[in-house]
């Protein structure tokens, strides 16, 4: 796999060493068991896969390349490059300006752009409508288009589904940048509908089986389907694709559930006439990270810490998995940890919480540790060091880290 040129300050000595050792021992990534790092009285249980994925490293490399290649020019990002505040803040420090926020709200008017400006498309991609608008302004949208190849794979599959009269069911959060982009591309070739979870899949199944009316469908899925969507006509043939940062297992469960719905209606022999096989659209990186997180659940630990941006979909799903077993804290960086407390994000209620005395009092501690696909390894290492600082002074920490790297 390609090696990307990511700025050194995003890398970590210890974690880079761990990743290199695991890659050498398991190049085909068949072993999802975690790695244990012993530092003094702390045992950190690291997920087999964590941190930057292929799409994120590609986006970061091309972003810094745009900065280096365009001195003196105005450089804009369509929206956040990835959902990590440290990365986005560093890009802004280097002069990149954001045209929109994550919800699509305009921060800088497109009309103020000139053909001499540089515009980067983020890893999530963008809608066909925005792409066309930029082209009409004379903006080059291809040179620094950092759309993840696996997102584009979903778009290509959606186009093929539309061409065969399948309605594209998108498993995702309808207001997420990637889902908005996928919806736009899917709608260009056919009808599309966004569903968020199994509950919405259950409702959709009732529409398919005629236990819910068209009026109930439009009320329930308002704003989440293409114009002119007729449930009586457009749910006869479907294909399920996903927002690549959603739980892959949930996408598969929803797909299997809807498949059984069609089998009950039309019989097993006719299923191919009503539902496409779209398993090839699931993102490998999301699958790997989630499989590695499931392996963490087989461990015994005192608590779990997940590091990543609070608006990161894939990171929130790692939290969702780990909190099934562990007391789990979702933090964005090491600054959230103090000796007396930890500030962490409750992604269910969408607000920050403060928990005092978060570390158990026993001498030996086992802490599960992982990070989202947009979190630099340097931030995860800083979290490790900050946890050590709750029990050790700076000199002791330096000795522990030096001895481990030796």
DAMO-V748825 format. One record per helix or strand of 2 or more residues. SS is the DSSP state (helix for helix, strand for strand). FROM is the first residue (numbers start at 1). LEN is the number of residues. If there is no record, write none. Layout:
[[SS:FROM:LEN] [SS:FROM:LEN]]
//
This chain:
[[helix:8:3] [helix:13:13] [strand:35:5] [strand:42:5] [helix:54:16] [strand:75:3] [helix:85:9] [strand:97:2] [helix:110:3] [strand:118:4] [helix:128:9] [helix:149:15] [strand:167:5] [helix:177:11] [strand:192:4] [helix:198:11] [helix:214:7] [helix:231:4] [strand:238:5] [helix:248:19] [helix:268:7] [helix:279:3] [helix:284:13] [strand:303:5] [helix:313:10] [strand:328:4] [helix:334:3] [strand:341:6] [strand:351:6] [strand:365:7] [helix:377:12] [helix:394:12]]
//
